[in-house]
């Protein structure tokens, strides 16, 4: 790296001096400096003021504060003491370029291989966390037989509306706290069973992609049904997924099915990157004994699964009575303080996606 002569007297500097100083600041996930990555924008300055923007790869970037602080320190060290104004912006790269959903930039599929492990809860928590971090988010409930997202987001009574656009009728997603949602649950009565064969399910799912007005989204989360069947195959054959999050509990029976889900996304022809494994219901903490942890379903099974497959372990989620109650009454109105435990998991997912997209762009050049 080039050495820069520090200027302590007249504070005379050029744009080249500023960029050289900022070239000492690396994006911690992408492993290159901000200048090389083209993230420094709209640079202006005079004798005592420097102003520029940093264009992040996602509005949900978990490192934005540390990146801003590193830039201020670099300018102070290499240029001197001046007034620095930094505007943090973002431009999410469209890693998909799918004609089906052209305005959706990233699709995260949440899979488990079996039911009952909290996959829909994780999908909801992830959507809420990404939205809270500043991203534009949507959830597509992919479970045709047992849609849970309407209940979890508190919109089980929602009725779908439509809009005519360029001669085509488009279904409008429901919106809760800025999160766009669509589910078969909006089209069927609560007590009505969806008795469909595989081809009908696949056709319906394609309609949810083509005929729902998703608008511009940084992340679309697809809550997949249990198993490795028609919906999963339809998704893999139809959409260029950004990546897959695997949800499991520590139990052996859940781990075995999660392993099958991992294997499905590694089959030639439908191969997609696994973002990582989340272990749900990892342990129980009694409210009256917050320092106690009871490993009801076993210990560290999700971590072992991730290690055995050479993929990221994204984190553990404890059994939380408050969150369980919120799921019954609509987590769309949840107090975000209750989701602090999910903040690190969300950050791990965002960082992995940023790396995947950067590698994809690098290989396409």
Buried (B, 14 or more C-beta within 10 A) or exposed (E): EEEBEEEEEEEEBEEEBBBBBBBBBBBEBBEBBBBEBEBBEEEEBEEEEBBBBBBBBBBBBBBBEEBBEBBEEBBEEBBBEBEBEBEBEBEBBBBBEBEEBEBBBBBBBBBBBBBEBBBBBBBBBBBBBBBBBBBBBBBBBBBBBBBBBBBBBBBBEBEEEEEEEEEEEBBBBBBBBEBBBBBBBBBEEEEEEBEBEEEEBBEBBBEBBBEBBBEEBBBBBBBBBBBBBBBBBBBBEBBEBBBBBBBBBBBEEBBEBBBBBBEBBBEEEBEBBBBBBBBBBBBBBEEEEEEEBEEBBBBBBBBBBBEEBEBBBBBBBBBBEEBEEBBEEBBBEBEEEBBEBBBBBBBBBBBBBBBBBBEBEEEEE
